[in-house]
């Protein structure tokens, strides 16, 4: 396998405290997919610890209980403007191909094979839905955890138009502007809405969103949940919290709830987790399958 983008991928292995009942399983790796205007380093906020500028940082709240792989999407840059808009596609061919390279890289780290947890934030979460739907034959995908995913980019554009005072215009005007700004975005291209139903019905899915999110409206995440439920995904859950800014839910007032529900979800589906946190989250997880 030729990993031409190998410099963009990093395998972090700073967590080894697996739950005891999981011994003997195949290795499990979390594949993290970052949001727009960020890089692979966005994964740090979910890790137990990480190093930055030679200094080790410890997170009080964390959600990675396995080694993890994080990578840069084609539009990621360390320059002051943060995004190469010419490469932004919101889940089209170039981004999903890069995500697949991350998957391949994770698989190459083991002599035989490994199981994969797909974790994503915002654009990265929505891309995980598209990836899992397009490659639903991959039976080593054990779970999807999606923070603030959107159902369609049209829903995001419509929300932005209303916020900017252009809600009276047809949403097609906003779509045209988006295609001009984001070089590889296609209004009729791939979207989570179109691929959610293709994901294997056996794969558990947890969506997390916040009512305070001003970037991805929580209603769009709920719409994705509805798509999954309507297509027969009985192992789909959604946690809607009252507080938490975009990409900062874990660090916000409801971050502990987020952590507990994720651990309960991991425990339910026999994935590495913190037993104490999972016990607290089990009654909360039971409330995360609302009827729609």
QUIVEN-V439643 format. One record per residue. N is the residue number from 1. RES is the residue in one letter. PHI is phi as a letter, one per 40 degrees, with the letter a starting at -180 (999 if undefined). Layout:
# QUIVEN-V439643
((N & RES & PHI) (N & RES & PHI))
This chain:
# QUIVEN-V439643
((1 & X & 999) (2 & X & c) (3 & X & c) (4 & X & c) (5 & X & b) (6 & X & d) (7 & X & c) (8 & X & c) (9 & X & b) (10 & X & b) (11 & X & c) (12 & X & b) (13 & X & b) (14 & X & c) (15 & X & b) (16 & X & b) (17 & X & c) (18 & X & c) (19 & X & c) (20 & X & c) (21 & X & c) (22 & X & c) (23 & X & c) (24 & X & g) (25 & X & c) (26 & X & c) (27 & X & d) (28 & X & b) (29 & X & b) (30 & X & c) (31 & X & b) (32 & X & c) (33 & X & b) (34 & X & c) (35 & X & c) (36 & X & c) (37 & X & g) (38 & X & a) (39 & X & b) (40 & X & d) (41 & X & c) (42 & X & c) (43 & X & c) (44 & X & d) (45 & X & c) (46 & X & b) (47 & X & c) (48 & X & c) (49 & X & a) (50 & X & a) (51 & X & b) (52 & X & a) (53 & X & f) (54 & X & g) (55 & X & b) (56 & X & c) (57 & X & b) (58 & X & b) (59 & X & c) (60 & X & c) (61 & X & b) (62 & X & a) (63 & X & b) (64 & X & c) (65 & X & b) (66 & X & b) (67 & X & d) (68 & X & a) (69 & X & b) (70 & X & b) (71 & X & a) (72 & X & c) (73 & X & c) (74 & X & d) (75 & X & c) (76 & X & c) (77 & X & a) (78 & X & c) (79 & X & c) (80 & X & c) (81 & X & c) (82 & X & g) (83 & X & b) (84 & X & c) (85 & X & d) (86 & X & c) (87 & X & b) (88 & X & c) (89 & X & b) (90 & X & f) (91 & X & g) (92 & X & c) (93 & X & d) (94 & X & c) (95 & X & c) (96 & X & c) (97 & X & c) (98 & X & c) (99 & X & c) (100 & X & c) (101 & X & c) (102 & X & c) (103 & X & c) (104 & X & c) (105 & X & c) (106 & X & c) (107 & X & c) (108 & X & c) (109 & X & c) (110 & X & b) (111 & X & c) (112 & X & b) (113 & X & a) (114 & X & a) (115 & X & c) (116 & X & b) (117 & X & b) (118 & X & c) (119 & X & b) (120 & X & a) (121 & X & b) (122 & X & f) (123 & X & d) (124 & X & c) (125 & X & c) (126 & X & c) (127 & X & c) (128 & X & c) (129 & X & c) (130 & X & c) (131 & X & c) (132 & X & c) (133 & X & c) (134 & X & c) (135 & X & b) (136 & X & c) (137 & X & c) (138 & X & c) (139 & X & c) (140 & X & c) (141 & X & c) (142 & X & b) (143 & X & a) (144 & X & b) (145 & X & b) (146 & X & b) (147 & X & c) (148 & X & f) (149 & X & c) (150 & X & b) (151 & X & c) (152 & X & a) (153 & X & c) (154 & X & d) (155 & X & c) (156 & X & c) (157 & X & c) (158 & X & c) (159 & X & c) (160 & X & c) (161 & X & c) (162 & X & c) (163 & X & c) (164 & X & c) (165 & X & g) (166 & X & b) (167 & X & c) (168 & X & c) (169 & X & c) (170 & X & c) (171 & X & c) (172 & X & c) (173 & X & c) (174 & X & c) (175 & X & c) (176 & X & c) (177 & X & c) (178 & X & c) (179 & X & c) (180 & X & c) (181 & X & c) (182 & X & c) (183 & X & d) (184 & X & b) (185 & X & c) (186 & X & b) (187 & X & c) (188 & X & b) (189 & X & c) (190 & X & c) (191 & X & a) (192 & X & d) (193 & X & d) (194 & X & c) (195 & X & b) (196 & X & d) (197 & X & c) (198 & X & c) (199 & X & c) (200 & X & d) (201 & X & c) (202 & X & c) (203 & X & c) (204 & X & c) (205 & X & b) (206 & X & b) (207 & X & b) (208 & X & b) (209 & X & a) (210 & X & b) (211 & X & c) (212 & X & c) (213 & X & c) (214 & X & c) (215 & X & b) (216 & X & b) (217 & X & c) (218 & X & c) (219 & X & c) (220 & X & c) (221 & X & c) (222 & X & c) (223 & X & c) (224 & X & c) (225 & X & d) (226 & X & c) (227 & X & c) (228 & X & c) (229 & X & c) (230 & X & c) (231 & X & c) (232 & X & g) (233 & X & c) (234 & X & c) (235 & X & b) (236 & X & b) (237 & X & b) (238 & X & b) (239 & X & b) (240 & X & b) (241 & X & c) (242 & X & c) (243 & X & b) (244 & X & h) (245 & X & c) (246 & X & d) (247 & X & g) (248 & X & b) (249 & X & c) (250 & X & c) (251 & X & c) (252 & X & c) (253 & X & d) (254 & X & b) (255 & X & c) (256 & X & c) (257 & X & c) (258 & X & d) (259 & X & c) (260 & X & c) (261 & X & c) (262 & X & c) (263 & X & c) (264 & X & c) (265 & X & c) (266 & X & d) (267 & X & c) (268 & X & d) (269 & X & b) (270 & X & f) (271 & X & b) (272 & X & d) (273 & X & a) (274 & X & c) (275 & X & d) (276 & X & c) (277 & X & c) (278 & X & c) (279 & X & c) (280 & X & c) (281 & X & c) (282 & X & d) (283 & X & c) (284 & X & c) (285 & X & c) (286 & X & c) (287 & X & c) (288 & X & c) (289 & X & b) (290 & X & c) (291 & X & c) (292 & X & b))
